[in-house]
Amino acid sequence: MCDDIVDRVIKEGEYIVETGATVRDTAKVFHFSKSTVHKDVSHRLYFIDINLYMKVKKVLNLNLAERHIRGGEATKRKYQNKRK
């Protein structure tokens, strides 16, 4: 694997662990597609740094568990803003 890809994958993984960001948020920060970031942190990172991979996996699983709550809050804000 190219060195730039390895560096990118590690930076994305560290960013997710430090900030608790979602794949979508990480993709916006690093200017890559969501599918590229997801492939990086869920597949490539496993072969590069297993310890970082496990930390990222915990954050992504937490984000997955909270996803329905975030969606409900966003919908609530949307309709509250329309009411004003």
Solvent accessible surface area in square Angstrom, and as a share of the most:
residue,aa,sasa,rsa
1,M,132,0.59
2,C,81,0.48
3,D,113,0.58
4,D,108,0.56
5,I,49,0.25
6,V,37,0.21
7,D,75,0.39
8,R,46,0.17
9,V,0,0.00
10,I,51,0.26
11,K,120,0.51
12,E,0,0.00
13,G,0,0.00
14,E,79,0.35
15,Y,56,0.21
16,I,0,0.00
17,V,51,0.30
18,E,137,0.61
19,T,81,0.47
20,G,33,0.32
21,A,10,0.08
22,T,32,0.19
23,V,26,0.15
24,R,138,0.51
25,D,63,0.33
26,T,0,0.00
27,A,6,0.04
28,K,137,0.58
29,V,75,0.43
30,F,49,0.21
31,H,161,0.72
32,F,82,0.34
33,S,61,0.39
34,K,97,0.41
35,S,83,0.53
36,T,40,0.23
37,V,0,0.00
38,H,91,0.41
39,K,92,0.39
40,D,0,0.00
41,V,1,0.01
42,S,29,0.19
43,H,94,0.42
44,R,67,0.25
45,L,0,0.00
46,Y,104,0.40
47,F,164,0.68
48,I,48,0.24
49,D,51,0.26
50,I,79,0.40
51,N,106,0.54
52,L,17,0.09
53,Y,32,0.12
54,M,95,0.42
55,K,112,0.47
56,V,1,0.00
57,K,90,0.38
58,K,149,0.63
59,V,25,0.14
60,L,34,0.17
61,N,79,0.41
62,L,101,0.50
63,N,14,0.07
64,L,102,0.51
65,A,63,0.49
66,E,62,0.28
67,R,156,0.57
68,H,135,0.60
69,I,92,0.47
70,R,95,0.35
71,G,39,0.37
72,G,43,0.41
73,E,87,0.39
74,A,46,0.36
75,T,70,0.40
76,K,125,0.53
77,R,136,0.50
78,K,104,0.44
79,Y,115,0.44
80,Q,72,0.32
81,N,101,0.52
82,K,138,0.59
83,R,193,0.71
84,K,202,0.85
